[in-house]
Amino acid sequence: MEFLDVSHNSFLVIMSCLVALVAGFTGLSLTRDLGSKPDFEKKALIALAAIALGGGIWAMHFVAMLGLQMPILIFYDAAITLISALTAILIVGAALILLHFTPRNRLSVSLAGGIVGIGILAMHYIGMAGLEMCRAVYTPVGVIVSSLVAIVLCILALGIAYGHRTNRNIFLGTLCFAVAVSSVHF
């Protein structure tokens, strides 16, 4: 097995992290004050938030991949790439449904955060499986550490953002979410 020399475009790395921040703030803000909304509006806002958060995870991944500079061309299998995006959106949607259609307590928030963390991981590894012409190589320690960091930070993100639905808490939850997404990718 031959390893390639790689580097990163710093501007695109920063932009990918900014995408995660914007997606996190958008998704977490869309779900604010849903308790007072009719069911149809609540479901529509949850769907939009799932698209913002899940789509943001996916977009962050591919902006980061654009920043990865290798001495070969990179191609992606279109079907696998689409599956990776849909996976993130659907898994995050499931977490948001859990948060907004079941009694919210520490257990449900932690479970929803764990689900979002798993969504980030699933999207990343499915997206990387779509690479053609080369194959990603992972170390077990790297996978375990990034997985634990992503899941713990997603639990923390939702715990903060849903503890008190203030702009400050939503922003702090957004920071945790963005670091969780970034931890899997860098």
trRosetta pair geometry for C-beta under 8 A, 3 or more apart (Angstrom, degrees):
i j d omega theta_ij theta_ji phi_ij phi_ji
1 137 7.4 112 161 -88 141 141
3 137 7.2 -75 -106 28 96 149
4 70 5.2 35 137 -153 144 107
4 71 6.1 -156 -162 33 110 95
4 72 6.7 -90 -119 6 150 109
4 134 6.9 -27 -13 -137 140 148
5 70 7.7 149 83 -139 50 62
5 71 6.4 50 58 -18 88 118
6 68 6.1 -18 -167 -170 121 90
6 69 6.5 145 -162 76 65 55
6 70 5.1 -25 -105 -90 88 80
7 69 4.9 -20 67 62 81 110
8 12 7.5 -135 178 69 81 99
8 13 5.2 49 159 -55 125 127
8 67 5.2 30 -164 145 82 101
8 68 6.1 -30 -104 -99 74 48
8 69 6.7 178 -95 11 19 89
9 12 4.3 51 88 19 110 111
9 13 6.7 172 86 -16 55 85
9 66 7.6 -52 43 122 132 72
9 67 4.3 -128 52 -145 89 74
9 68 8.0 -86 10 -26 85 15
9 69 6.0 101 -38 -37 88 113
10 13 5.5 -55 -146 35 34 114
10 14 6.3 33 156 -17 67 104
10 67 7.8 141 -30 -158 8 122
11 14 5.9 -57 -153 37 29 109
11 15 6.3 28 150 -18 65 109
11 67 7.5 -166 73 -114 58 110
12 15 5.3 -50 -140 39 37 115
12 16 6.3 43 156 -25 66 100
12 63 6.0 -161 -173 167 88 80
12 64 7.1 147 139 -113 95 29
12 66 5.3 -131 -160 96 146 93
12 67 3.0 -171 96 -81 119 102
13 16 5.8 -50 -150 30 29 112
13 17 6.8 27 151 -14 61 103
13 64 6.5 56 -116 -125 58 76
13 67 4.9 160 -52 165 66 162
13 186 7.2 76 -151 -89 112 135
14 17 5.8 -56 -154 37 34 110
14 18 6.4 36 148 -21 66 106
15 18 5.4 -52 -147 36 35 115
15 19 6.5 44 151 -25 65 99
15 63 5.5 -118 108 171 100 135
15 67 7.7 168 48 -61 100 126
16 19 5.5 -45 -152 28 35 116
16 20 6.8 36 149 -18 62 100
16 60 4.9 97 -175 -162 82 68
16 61 7.7 120 -155 -46 121 10
16 63 3.9 178 -91 95 84 107
16 64 4.0 86 -135 -61 167 78
16 67 6.4 -99 -21 -2 127 137
16 182 7.5 128 116 -106 100 89
16 185 7.2 -115 145 116 141 155
17 20 5.6 -49 -154 33 37 113
17 21 6.6 40 148 -20 65 103
17 60 7.4 74 -83 -146 24 113
17 178 6.2 76 -169 175 74 113
17 182 5.4 25 -108 -90 91 132
18 21 5.5 -51 -149 35 36 114
18 22 6.3 32 155 -16 68 105
19 22 6.0 -56 -144 39 29 107
19 23 6.1 28 157 -17 65 111
19 56 6.1 177 154 -158 83 81
19 59 5.1 -132 177 112 138 107
19 60 4.5 -177 93 -86 115 75
19 63 5.5 137 -6 17 151 151
20 23 5.9 -56 -142 40 27 111
20 24 6.1 29 158 -21 63 110
20 56 6.1 121 -118 156 40 106
20 57 7.4 57 -115 -98 87 47
20 60 4.4 50 -62 -99 88 149
20 177 7.0 -168 167 121 94 83
20 178 4.0 124 120 -133 109 77
20 181 4.3 -169 -132 71 132 141
20 182 6.0 -132 23 -46 169 89
21 24 5.8 -59 -147 36 26 111
21 25 6.3 19 160 -13 64 108
21 174 6.1 69 -154 157 64 110
21 175 7.4 14 -118 -94 94 50
21 178 4.5 12 -74 -89 65 148
22 25 6.0 -57 -145 40 29 106
22 26 6.1 28 157 -19 65 110
22 56 6.9 -163 84 -127 74 127
23 26 5.8 -58 -145 39 27 111
23 27 6.1 21 161 -14 65 112
23 52 5.5 169 -156 163 71 73
23 53 5.9 124 156 -113 98 34
23 55 6.8 -157 -132 84 125 73
23 56 1.9 89 -141 -119 161 157
23 57 7.0 -158 126 -32 156 50
23 59 6.9 162 -63 50 138 118
23 60 6.9 -104 13 -37 143 111
24 27 6.1 -60 -143 41 25 105
24 28 6.0 12 165 -8 64 114
24 53 6.8 65 -102 -116 47 83
24 56 6.7 -153 -37 118 55 157
24 157 7.4 -87 -155 -163 125 137
24 173 7.3 -163 168 118 112 75
24 174 3.9 136 117 -143 116 75
24 175 7.9 -179 108 -29 154 21
24 177 3.8 154 -125 86 131 135
24 178 5.3 -104 -4 -51 148 82
24 181 7.8 -143 -57 -7 116 132
25 28 6.1 -61 -137 45 25 103
25 29 5.8 24 162 -20 64 115
25 170 6.7 88 -138 144 69 101
25 171 6.7 16 -109 -106 107 60
25 174 4.4 21 -69 -114 73 150
26 29 6.0 -63 -145 39 22 108
26 30 6.3 27 158 -27 62 107
26 49 7.7 -178 126 -124 72 63
26 52 4.3 -131 108 -169 113 141
26 53 7.8 -162 81 -57 86 62
26 56 7.3 157 49 -57 117 140
27 30 5.9 -52 -148 26 28 113
27 31 7.1 13 159 -9 59 107
27 49 4.4 100 -155 -165 71 76
27 50 7.4 102 -138 -62 115 17
27 52 3.9 -174 -70 94 83 111
27 53 3.5 71 -110 -53 168 93
27 56 6.8 -117 -25 10 124 137
27 92 7.5 -46 -159 167 149 138
28 31 6.4 -64 -156 38 33 104
28 32 7.6 56 145 -48 60 91
28 49 7.5 108 -58 -150 21 116
28 53 7.7 91 -41 -79 67 116
28 157 7.9 -115 -83 164 138 101
28 161 4.8 -83 -155 -158 131 147
28 170 4.8 163 125 -155 120 93
28 173 5.6 157 -135 98 160 125
28 174 5.9 -131 27 -70 143 86
28 177 7.3 -162 -41 -16 127 153
29 32 5.6 -30 -163 -10 45 119
29 170 5.8 84 -77 177 71 150
30 45 5.3 -177 162 -173 94 91
30 48 5.4 -138 -168 99 153 106
30 49 4.1 -165 80 -78 126 95
30 52 6.3 141 -4 17 142 149
31 34 5.5 -37 -168 -30 63 129
31 45 6.4 146 -94 137 52 110
31 46 6.6 61 -103 -97 101 64
31 49 4.9 34 -47 -89 99 165
31 96 6.4 -134 -95 -146 143 113
31 99 7.4 33 177 102 148 134
31 100 6.8 -123 -157 -67 113 130
32 165 5.2 144 -136 179 87 124
32 170 6.9 -36 -74 -80 121 142
33 36 5.7 -32 175 31 88 109
33 37 7.1 98 126 -31 77 101
33 165 6.9 168 -47 127 62 153
34 37 5.3 -59 -155 26 51 119
34 42 4.9 96 -173 -128 103 92
34 45 6.1 -159 -105 82 110 139
34 46 7.4 65 -130 -57 153 90
34 100 5.5 -29 103 -135 147 127
37 41 4.3 -113 174 92 117 117
37 42 4.7 153 91 -62 112 81
37 45 7.0 49 92 7 171 140
38 41 5.0 83 60 15 79 104
38 42 6.8 -144 96 -10 36 93
39 42 5.4 -57 -142 38 30 115
39 43 6.2 29 160 -19 67 105
40 43 5.9 -56 -150 36 28 109
40 44 6.4 27 153 -18 64 108
41 44 5.6 -54 -145 38 33 112
41 45 6.2 30 157 -16 66 107
42 45 6.0 -59 -148 39 26 107
42 46 6.3 28 153 -19 63 107
42 100 6.3 -179 178 160 114 135
43 46 5.7 -54 -146 36 31 112
43 47 6.4 34 154 -20 64 104
44 47 5.7 -53 -151 34 31 112
44 48 6.5 29 152 -16 64 105
45 48 5.6 -51 -145 39 35 111
45 49 6.1 37 154 -20 66 106
46 49 5.6 -53 -144 39 31 112
46 50 6.3 36 153 -23 64 104
46 93 6.8 95 148 -146 94 76
46 96 4.7 162 -156 131 97 126
46 97 6.4 93 172 -74 148 63
46 100 5.9 -134 -87 40 129 152
47 50 5.7 -52 -148 33 30 112
47 51 6.5 30 152 -17 63 104
47 93 6.8 23 -113 -123 52 117
48 51 5.7 -53 -150 36 33 111
48 52 6.3 33 151 -19 66 105
49 52 5.5 -52 -145 37 33 112
49 53 6.1 22 160 -9 68 108
49 92 7.9 -134 124 140 78 113
49 96 5.7 146 93 -120 122 157
50 53 6.1 -57 -138 45 27 101
50 54 5.4 11 169 -1 67 119
50 89 5.3 85 146 -170 95 71
50 90 7.5 56 174 -89 132 19
50 92 4.9 156 -141 99 74 97
50 93 3.5 29 -125 -78 153 81
50 96 5.6 -125 -68 19 93 142
51 54 6.3 -55 -122 52 20 99
51 55 5.0 18 173 -14 60 124
51 89 5.7 19 -100 -134 49 117
52 55 6.2 -49 -119 46 13 106
52 56 5.9 18 161 -24 54 114
53 56 5.6 -57 -145 34 22 113
53 57 6.7 27 154 -22 60 100
53 88 7.9 -147 117 156 71 98
53 89 8.0 135 76 -116 73 54
53 92 4.6 -169 97 -177 119 154
53 96 7.8 155 29 -51 145 125
53 116 7.3 -57 158 -138 137 116
53 177 7.6 -80 -138 -170 103 142
54 57 5.6 -46 -152 28 34 113
54 58 6.6 29 151 -13 64 105
54 85 7.3 101 144 -178 98 58
54 87 8.0 -172 -161 93 119 43
54 88 3.7 150 -161 125 86 84
54 89 3.3 167 101 -84 152 46
54 90 7.2 100 -123 8 162 37
54 91 7.0 137 -106 52 119 75
54 92 4.2 -155 -59 24 96 132
54 93 7.0 -32 -28 -28 140 83
54 119 6.6 -81 -109 167 92 133
54 123 7.4 173 -160 -75 78 145
55 58 5.6 -56 -150 40 35 112
55 59 6.0 34 153 -19 70 107
55 85 6.8 32 -112 -162 63 99
55 88 7.2 159 -55 99 26 121
55 89 6.1 36 -47 -81 72 106
56 59 5.6 -50 -135 40 32 109
56 60 6.0 38 160 -23 64 105
56 181 7.6 -70 124 -102 92 166
57 60 5.9 -56 -150 34 24 112
57 61 6.6 29 150 -23 60 106
57 88 4.5 -157 73 -159 128 142
57 92 7.4 173 -4 -47 135 137
57 119 6.9 155 15 127 176 98
57 120 5.4 -134 -143 -110 133 73
57 123 5.3 94 127 68 122 164
57 181 5.5 -143 -120 -123 76 121
58 61 5.6 -54 -155 30 31 116
58 62 6.7 13 157 -7 65 107
58 84 6.3 136 -120 122 105 92
58 85 4.3 55 -126 -112 162 76
58 88 5.1 -166 -47 36 96 151
58 89 7.7 -27 -17 -39 130 88
58 123 5.8 -111 -81 -170 75 134
58 127 7.2 167 -135 -79 75 135
59 62 6.1 -64 -148 43 32 100
59 63 6.2 31 156 -18 69 106
60 63 6.0 -56 -144 38 29 107
60 64 6.2 30 155 -18 64 109
60 181 5.4 45 91 152 160 134
60 182 7.5 -94 170 -74 135 66
60 185 7.0 -144 133 -19 100 161
61 64 5.8 -62 -154 38 25 111
61 65 6.4 24 150 -19 64 107
61 84 7.6 -104 87 147 160 132
61 123 6.5 -146 -36 134 153 107
61 124 6.0 -163 -113 -103 129 69
61 127 5.3 45 150 109 148 174
61 185 6.1 -156 -113 -96 64 131
62 65 5.1 -43 -140 35 41 114
62 66 6.5 50 154 -23 63 95
62 127 7.4 -125 -64 -162 83 137
63 66 5.5 -47 -153 30 35 115
63 67 6.8 35 146 -17 62 104
64 67 5.5 -58 -156 36 36 114
64 68 6.9 45 145 -30 65 97
64 185 4.8 23 135 168 172 139
64 186 7.2 -124 -149 -56 134 90
65 68 5.4 -40 -152 18 42 117
65 74 7.2 -140 169 121 107 158
65 127 7.8 -134 -46 151 143 122
68 74 7.7 55 88 -32 111 158
70 74 6.6 90 45 -49 127 108
70 134 7.4 -97 152 13 163 167
72 133 6.1 -163 145 142 128 125
72 134 6.3 128 78 -41 142 128
73 133 6.6 10 85 94 74 173
74 131 6.4 -52 -159 -142 99 93
74 132 7.7 128 -172 58 53 65
74 133 6.6 -153 -122 60 40 123
74 134 7.0 -60 -109 31 82 113
75 131 7.7 109 74 -163 49 49
75 132 4.2 -37 83 61 97 114
75 133 5.7 91 27 -7 95 118
76 80 7.2 -132 176 72 85 100
76 81 4.8 64 149 -61 127 129
76 130 4.6 32 -162 136 88 110
76 131 6.4 -39 -103 -96 68 38
76 132 6.6 -176 -95 4 15 93
77 80 4.2 54 85 19 112 111
77 81 6.4 173 84 -16 55 87
77 130 4.5 -131 46 -152 86 79
77 132 6.0 116 -46 -48 79 109
78 81 5.6 -59 -146 38 29 114
78 82 6.3 29 157 -19 65 106
79 82 5.8 -55 -150 36 30 110
79 83 6.4 32 152 -19 64 106
79 130 8.0 -172 73 -119 55 110
80 83 5.5 -51 -147 37 34 115
80 84 6.4 40 152 -25 65 100
80 126 6.5 -161 -178 169 87 82
80 127 7.6 144 138 -117 93 29
80 129 5.7 -125 -171 98 140 91
80 130 3.4 -178 99 -92 119 96
81 84 5.7 -49 -151 29 32 113
81 85 6.9 29 152 -15 62 102
81 127 6.6 57 -121 -129 61 72
81 130 4.7 128 -58 -174 71 167
82 85 5.8 -54 -153 35 35 109
82 86 6.3 29 154 -13 68 109
83 86 5.8 -58 -144 43 31 108
83 87 6.0 41 155 -29 66 106
83 126 5.9 -114 108 170 99 134
84 87 5.7 -50 -147 29 28 117
84 88 6.8 27 157 -17 61 102
84 122 8.0 -180 -139 131 67 71
84 123 5.1 95 -179 -155 84 64
84 124 7.9 124 -157 -41 120 10
84 126 4.0 177 -96 101 86 107
84 127 3.9 105 -155 -67 163 75
84 130 6.4 -92 -21 -17 131 133
85 88 6.1 -57 -157 33 31 108
85 89 6.5 23 153 -13 66 110
85 123 7.3 67 -90 -139 26 109
86 89 5.7 -58 -146 41 34 110
86 90 5.9 27 160 -15 70 112
87 90 6.2 -61 -142 41 24 105
87 91 6.1 17 164 -14 64 113
87 119 7.0 173 139 -150 78 74
87 122 5.1 -126 154 126 131 116
87 123 5.4 179 87 -84 107 70
87 126 5.7 97 18 27 158 160
88 91 6.2 -60 -141 40 24 105
88 92 6.1 18 162 -12 63 112
88 119 5.3 102 -137 168 55 99
88 120 7.2 58 -124 -92 102 37
88 122 7.2 -180 -75 82 62 94
88 123 3.7 28 -65 -78 107 138
89 92 6.2 -62 -146 42 24 106
89 93 6.1 30 153 -24 62 111
90 93 5.4 -53 -146 35 30 117
90 94 6.6 36 154 -23 63 100
91 94 5.7 -47 -153 29 34 113
91 95 6.8 34 149 -17 62 102
91 115 6.2 -164 174 166 88 88
91 116 7.3 144 128 -109 97 36
91 118 6.5 -128 -175 95 141 89
91 119 3.3 177 100 -99 129 105
91 122 6.2 124 -33 47 160 140
91 123 7.8 -135 33 -40 132 97
92 95 5.5 -52 -153 35 38 113
92 96 6.4 36 150 -18 68 105
92 115 7.8 150 -102 123 34 96
92 116 5.6 55 -112 -117 77 83
92 119 5.1 149 -51 154 73 172
93 96 5.7 -56 -147 38 32 110
93 97 6.3 36 153 -21 66 103
94 97 5.7 -51 -148 34 31 113
94 98 6.5 36 151 -20 63 104
94 115 6.0 -117 96 172 104 144
95 98 5.6 -53 -154 34 33 115
95 99 6.5 31 150 -19 65 106
95 112 4.1 111 -167 -160 88 79
95 113 7.5 118 -157 -53 132 20
95 115 4.0 179 -82 88 103 123
95 116 4.8 -19 -30 -53 177 83
95 119 7.1 -96 -16 -19 129 137
95 158 7.7 -113 165 -87 122 152
96 99 5.5 -52 -147 36 36 113
96 100 6.1 5 163 2 69 114
96 112 7.3 103 -66 -156 28 124
97 100 6.4 -74 -139 50 25 91
97 101 5.4 -21 -180 20 68 122
98 101 7.1 -64 -107 51 13 83
98 102 5.6 -23 -165 20 55 124
98 108 6.0 -168 156 -169 98 95
98 111 6.4 -110 160 102 151 110
98 112 4.8 -171 86 -85 122 100
98 115 7.0 116 17 15 148 155
99 102 7.6 -35 -85 45 5 87
99 104 6.3 39 -163 -103 63 107
99 108 6.7 145 -103 143 49 106
99 109 6.9 65 -114 -102 96 62
99 112 4.8 51 -58 -102 97 166
99 158 7.1 -124 -95 -163 137 127
99 162 6.5 -118 -156 -103 125 153
102 108 5.4 -166 97 -128 118 144
103 108 6.7 169 89 -18 58 152
104 108 5.6 -122 -130 78 43 132
104 109 6.4 59 -166 -54 87 95
104 162 6.7 -129 -168 165 137 129
105 108 5.4 88 46 14 66 100
105 109 7.1 -133 95 -3 29 93
106 109 6.0 -59 -145 40 27 108
106 110 6.1 26 157 -18 64 111
106 159 7.8 31 -137 -120 70 105
107 110 5.8 -58 -146 39 27 110
107 111 6.1 28 156 -19 65 108
108 111 5.6 -51 -143 38 31 113
108 112 6.2 33 156 -19 64 106
109 112 5.8 -53 -146 38 29 111
109 113 6.3 32 153 -19 63 106
109 155 7.5 99 131 -158 78 70
109 158 5.2 -176 -172 124 86 109
109 159 5.4 108 141 -90 130 65
109 162 5.5 -161 -121 75 122 138
110 113 5.7 -54 -147 37 31 112
110 114 6.3 33 153 -19 64 105
110 155 5.1 24 -138 -144 65 114
110 158 8.0 -180 -82 79 25 120
110 159 7.1 30 -76 -70 67 109
111 114 5.7 -54 -149 36 31 113
111 115 6.4 34 151 -21 64 104
112 115 5.5 -52 -149 34 33 114
112 116 6.6 34 152 -19 65 101
112 158 5.5 -163 97 179 107 168
113 116 5.7 -51 -149 34 34 110
113 117 6.4 36 151 -19 64 104
113 151 7.4 101 133 -176 85 59
113 154 4.3 157 -174 123 77 78
113 155 3.3 132 112 -96 145 45
113 156 7.1 123 -157 11 150 35
113 157 6.5 152 -129 53 108 81
113 158 4.1 -146 -75 29 96 124
113 159 6.6 -20 -53 -27 149 84
114 117 5.5 -53 -150 36 33 114
114 118 6.4 33 152 -17 66 104
114 151 5.4 26 -128 -160 66 102
114 154 6.9 151 -74 89 20 117
114 155 5.9 26 -51 -71 68 104
115 118 5.7 -53 -149 38 32 111
115 119 6.4 40 148 -25 64 103
116 119 5.3 -50 -151 31 35 119
116 120 6.7 40 150 -21 65 97
116 154 4.3 -169 86 -169 107 134
116 157 7.6 -92 91 69 149 126
116 158 6.8 147 12 -42 143 126
116 177 7.7 -54 148 -125 141 98
116 180 7.9 54 121 122 105 154
117 120 5.7 -48 -153 29 34 112
117 121 6.6 30 150 -14 64 105
117 147 7.7 96 160 -171 110 60
117 150 4.6 137 -152 128 93 85
117 151 3.4 132 138 -101 162 54
117 152 7.5 82 -99 5 154 33
117 153 7.3 128 -98 59 112 70
117 154 3.8 -156 -56 25 88 141
117 155 7.1 -27 -27 -28 130 78
117 180 6.4 -97 -107 -173 84 131
118 121 5.6 -54 -148 40 36 112
118 122 6.0 38 153 -21 69 106
118 151 6.9 42 -47 -97 66 102
119 122 5.7 -51 -140 37 29 110
119 123 6.2 29 159 -18 63 107
120 123 6.0 -59 -150 37 26 109
120 124 6.3 25 155 -19 63 110
120 150 5.1 -144 82 -172 137 133
120 154 7.0 -164 -3 -64 130 136
120 180 6.2 -165 -29 137 172 99
120 181 5.6 -136 -134 -105 129 65
120 184 5.5 175 144 -11 110 155
121 124 5.8 -58 -148 36 29 111
121 125 6.3 12 164 -6 67 110
121 146 8.0 139 -104 118 97 95
121 147 5.7 43 -101 -118 140 87
121 150 6.0 149 -55 88 94 155
121 151 7.8 -12 -27 -55 127 91
121 184 6.1 -151 -92 -122 60 140
122 125 6.4 -64 -143 44 26 98
122 126 5.9 21 162 -13 65 114
123 126 6.1 -61 -141 43 24 106
123 127 5.9 27 159 -21 63 113
124 127 5.7 -61 -148 38 24 112
124 128 6.3 19 157 -16 63 108
124 184 4.9 -131 -54 147 163 128
124 185 6.6 -143 -121 -76 125 78
125 128 5.6 -48 -141 38 34 110
125 129 6.5 43 153 -26 62 101
126 129 5.5 -51 -152 30 34 116
126 130 7.1 39 148 -25 61 100
127 130 5.7 -53 -163 23 36 116
128 131 5.8 -17 -172 -12 50 114
128 136 4.5 -31 -178 4 124 150
131 134 6.0 -55 151 73 124 71
131 135 6.7 155 89 -106 121 36
131 136 6.3 116 21 -27 151 92
138 142 5.9 -141 -168 78 79 118
138 143 5.1 59 164 -55 130 110
139 142 4.2 88 60 5 92 109
139 143 6.9 -165 84 -8 47 83
140 143 5.8 -57 -148 37 31 110
140 144 6.2 27 158 -17 67 109
141 144 5.8 -57 -144 40 30 109
141 145 6.0 24 161 -15 67 111
142 145 6.1 -57 -138 40 25 105
142 146 6.0 15 166 -10 64 112
143 146 6.3 -60 -140 43 23 102
143 147 6.0 24 159 -21 61 114
144 147 5.8 -60 -146 37 24 112
144 148 6.3 21 159 -16 63 108
145 148 6.0 -56 -147 38 28 108
145 149 6.2 27 157 -17 64 109
146 149 5.7 -54 -143 40 31 112
146 150 6.1 34 157 -22 65 107
146 183 5.3 172 -144 142 78 87
146 184 5.0 116 165 -110 117 49
147 150 5.9 -55 -146 36 27 110
147 151 6.3 19 160 -12 64 109
147 184 7.6 66 -79 -106 46 95
148 151 6.1 -59 -144 41 28 105
148 152 6.0 22 162 -13 66 113
149 152 6.1 -60 -140 42 24 106
149 153 5.9 18 163 -13 63 115
149 179 8.0 -96 161 137 108 93
149 180 6.9 -177 132 -123 76 62
149 183 4.3 -119 111 164 130 157
149 184 8.0 -168 79 -57 102 63
150 153 6.1 -63 -142 42 22 105
150 154 6.2 22 159 -19 62 109
150 180 4.6 97 -141 -170 58 86
150 181 7.4 85 -129 -74 102 27
150 183 5.5 -161 -66 77 76 116
150 184 5.1 33 -73 -55 137 105
151 154 5.9 -56 -146 36 28 109
151 155 6.5 29 155 -18 63 104
151 180 7.9 141 -23 -147 16 119
152 155 5.8 -54 -151 35 31 111
152 156 6.3 30 151 -16 65 108
153 156 5.4 -52 -144 41 36 114
153 157 6.0 45 152 -28 67 102
153 176 4.8 -171 -176 -179 86 86
153 177 7.3 167 139 -84 100 25
153 179 5.6 -124 -159 89 153 98
153 180 3.6 -168 92 -75 122 99
153 183 6.9 132 12 5 149 144
154 157 5.3 -44 -141 31 33 117
154 158 6.5 24 161 -10 64 103
154 176 7.4 163 -86 136 24 103
154 177 6.6 64 -111 -111 66 67
154 180 4.9 112 -53 -150 77 167
155 158 6.4 -60 -149 42 27 100
155 159 6.0 30 152 -22 63 113
156 159 5.5 -57 -142 39 29 115
156 160 6.2 25 161 -16 66 107
156 173 7.9 -173 124 -123 64 66
156 176 4.8 -138 99 -154 102 151
157 160 6.2 -61 -151 38 24 104
157 161 6.0 10 160 -8 64 116
157 173 4.4 95 -171 -166 66 74
157 174 7.4 107 -150 -56 108 14
157 175 7.9 -167 -111 68 94 51
157 176 3.6 -163 -78 92 83 116
157 177 4.2 103 -143 -55 156 77
157 180 6.4 -82 -26 -10 136 137
158 161 5.8 -58 -131 47 31 105
158 162 5.4 5 174 4 69 118
158 173 6.6 87 -77 -150 22 123
159 162 6.7 -64 -127 51 15 91
159 163 5.9 36 160 -49 58 105
159 173 7.9 177 60 -107 48 104
160 163 5.7 -42 -143 7 24 118
160 169 5.3 -164 158 -164 78 86
160 172 4.9 -102 158 103 144 109
160 173 4.3 -173 84 -73 101 84
160 176 6.4 129 25 2 136 143
161 165 7.4 37 166 -113 60 63
161 169 5.6 151 -114 140 34 89
161 170 5.1 67 -136 -112 92 51
161 172 7.4 -167 -68 74 68 75
161 173 2.8 -13 -51 -35 101 173
161 174 7.3 100 -85 -36 124 62
162 165 6.9 4 -130 -75 39 85
162 173 7.6 94 -11 -99 62 155
163 169 6.1 -133 58 -155 94 145
164 169 5.2 151 74 -26 77 158
165 169 6.7 -114 -120 72 16 128
165 170 6.9 40 -161 -55 58 103
166 169 4.7 91 54 11 82 100
166 170 6.9 -147 92 -5 41 86
167 170 5.6 -55 -144 39 31 111
167 171 6.2 33 155 -20 65 106
168 171 5.8 -58 -152 36 28 110
168 172 6.4 24 153 -15 65 106
169 172 5.6 -51 -142 39 35 109
169 173 6.1 38 155 -18 66 105
170 173 5.7 -53 -146 40 30 113
170 174 6.3 40 149 -27 62 104
171 174 5.3 -50 -149 31 33 118
171 175 6.8 37 151 -22 63 98
172 175 5.7 -45 -153 28 35 113
172 176 6.8 35 149 -15 63 101
173 176 5.7 -53 -153 37 36 111
173 177 6.2 38 149 -21 68 106
174 177 5.5 -53 -146 37 32 114
174 178 6.2 31 156 -19 66 105
175 178 5.8 -54 -146 36 29 110
175 179 6.4 26 156 -15 64 106
176 179 5.9 -57 -147 39 30 107
176 180 6.2 35 152 -24 64 106
177 180 5.6 -55 -150 33 30 115
177 181 6.5 27 155 -16 65 104
178 181 5.9 -52 -148 37 32 109
178 182 6.1 27 154 -15 65 112
179 182 5.6 -58 -142 44 32 111
179 183 6.0 43 156 -34 66 104
180 183 5.8 -49 -147 24 26 114
180 184 7.4 24 156 -17 57 99
181 184 6.4 -60 -166 28 33 107
181 185 6.9 7 150 -2 65 116
182 185 5.8 -75 -149 47 37 102
182 186 5.6 -15 173 21 80 112
183 186 7.1 -70 -120 55 21 76
